[in-house]
Amino acid sequence: MFKRIAILGEIGSGNLGDDLGYLLIKKEIEKNFDFIQIDWVTPSRFSQLDYMGYDMVVLGCGTLLDRAGGHYVTKLYDMQKRGIPTAILGSGLSDDKHIPDTNEGIQIYDKVMQKVKYKYLRGEAPDPMWLLGDQKTEGGHDKIGINMGFAGYTVGSIFDIKAKVEALRSHLALNKQPTKTVTCWGNDNAWIGNPDIEIDCNLESISKLNELKAIVAFRGHLGVVAACCGVIPIAIAYSSKIEKMYEGVGVPVTFLDVDQKDWGNKVEDGLTKGGDFRNAIIEAQQKVQTKIKEFCKEMK
């Protein structure tokens, strides 16, 4: 039977979580159907939900739910009121400190959670980005990647963040640890400058991460992608969503407090957590594949 699915998100905007997450989820869903149409739908294209006849409207992994009445949770609520089934595949819930709850927003969120046909939230199972699986290659693995990430705009002064990063570089240089600047797409470059490594959804570009030993990452999903390449993730935990990306996954991650004055010693500790964690990545990938299969059964 032919099916149509719409996956909502900031897809196509240069956000690694939305873009690569969409491609990985799409590929996994397609394994379970002979004939299926999967479209990505951003807020600017919400009108197509009115006439395309979708069998399911899904919130994907890179886009967060909120309890403030934001456009994604409100659109799911709108679809449910019209009798169109909805699902959540790996999305998380935004921090109240970043997007404050409202009474109306809490009511909408609760109603969506009650009526959603299939629910797979980040933290209840591994993040969908672990579908990438084992991408580690031999050789390299001697440099420390540093990603300031676009998220830096949301957590404080750009000057404070840059000062912390430069202090970290100096700390690592004193310990003879070479570093490389890593960005995702062009919107990181706008305030970071020319990167040493630029990552997008292409597996060839992702393979460049294999020359790293570890990565200090603002972008949450960049840390997950790097871990799939055998790189030790050191994640800047500016939001609870960062910790949830690694929840239930046996990868040796270190979390940095965004308000911590000096990251140097904590990063040094993180560098000692190496080893081969391929089995943990494969296990996480299999858990996500199971979740996608469950969703597909609900579709059939």
HELIX and SHEET records of a PDB file:
HELIX    1   1 LEU A   16  GLU A   30  1                                  15    
HELIX    2   2 PRO A   43  ASP A   50  5                                   8    
HELIX    3   3 HIS A   71  LYS A   81  1                                  11    
HELIX    4   4 ASN A  103  LYS A  115  1                                  13    
HELIX    5   5 PRO A  128  LEU A  132  5                                   5    
HELIX    6   6 GLY A  152  VAL A  155  1                                   4    
HELIX    7   7 ILE A  158  LEU A  174  1                                  17    
HELIX    8   8 TRP A  185  ILE A  192  1                                   8    
HELIX    9   9 LEU A  203  ILE A  206  1                                   4    
HELIX   10  10 SER A  207  GLU A  211  5                                   5    
HELIX   11  11 GLY A  220  CYS A  228  1                                   9    
HELIX   12  12 SER A  240  TYR A  246  1                                   7    
HELIX   13  13 GLY A  264  LEU A  271  1                                   8    
HELIX   14  14 ARG A  278  MET A  299  1                                  22    
SHEET    1   A 5 ILE A  36  VAL A  41  0                                        
SHEET    2   A 5 LYS A   3  LEU A   8  1                                        
SHEET    3   A 5 MET A  56  LEU A  59  1                                        
SHEET    4   A 5 THR A  86  LEU A  89  1                                        
SHEET    5   A 5 TYR A 118  TYR A 120  1                                        
SHEET    1   B 6 ILE A 197  ILE A 199  0                                        
SHEET    2   B 6 THR A 179  CYS A 184  1                                        
SHEET    3   B 6 LYS A 143  ASN A 147  1                                        
SHEET    4   B 6 LEU A 212  ALA A 217  1                                        
SHEET    5   B 6 ILE A 232  ILE A 236  1                                        
SHEET    6   B 6 THR A 254  LEU A 256  1                                        
END                                                                             
